[in-house]
Amino acid sequence: MAMEAGDIERMIRESIPDAKVVIEDLRGDGDHYAALVISEVFKGKSRVQQHQMVYAALQGRMGGQLHALALQTATPETAPDYARD
């Protein structure tokens, strides 16, 4: 069973409340997504630690309900220009 983009965003925001989350369904199948997560809580953390925080927010759904997630994390200062407020 595939996950909805809104569910992915909601779960991330519940775990990382200040996060700006941009989700893209890469194939239109609800099974392959790209996510950009921007948060202050990532400051001082390695990229691996940042990704672990996002995966933890997804509560074990990676590899099951959520088959593939191309994940990019950033702080507000390192976010891509297109994602800045």
N, C-alpha and C positions, 0 to 999 in steps of 0.2 A: 504494500500500500504506500503510495507516494505521499509526500508532505506538501502542503501549500506554502507558498512564499510567505504569506502572512503569519503562519504558525512559526516558521523559522525566525522571522523578525521578532515576534512576540516573546519567544523563549529567550532570545539573546537580550532583549530589553529588560526582561524580568530579572535576569542575572547581572546585567551591566546597565543600570538605569540611565546613565548619561550617554549611552551609545547612540551614534548616528549609524543606521544600518541601511545599506543599499543592497537589495537582492535582485538578481537577474536569473530567470529561468533560461538556461543555455540552449535547451533543445525543445522547449515547449511541452515536455513530458512530465513535469513535476517531479523529476527524479535526478536531474543534473543542474545544479545551481552554481552561481558565482556570488560571493558575498564580500562586501567591503564593510568593515566594522571600524568605526572611529570612536575612540574614547580616551579620556584623560587617565583612566586607570592603567593604561598600557605604558605610561611613562616609566622609564627605568627598567622595564621588563624586556627580556629577549624576545625575538620573534616567536620562538618555540613556546615560551611562557604565555605570550599573547594568544596564540592559536589554541593552547591548552585551555585557556579561560573560555574561549568561544565554544570549543568542543564540550566542555563541562556544562555549559549552558544548554546544550542540545540533549543532555540527559541520556546518552547512550543510543541515540537514534542514528548516528553515523554508521553507515554500513548496513543498516536495516531499512527503516522507513526513508532515510535520506541516503541515497546511494552514492552521490558524488557532490562534493562541495569544494570549489576552487576558492580558497579563503585568502583575503588580503586584510591585514590589520594595520592601523596607523593611529598616531596621536593627532590631535587637531593641527599641530604644527607640521607634521609630516604627511598629512593627507594630500591626495592628488588635488590639483586645482579644481577639477570639475566637481569635487565633493565638498568643497569648502563653502561655508555659509556666507 
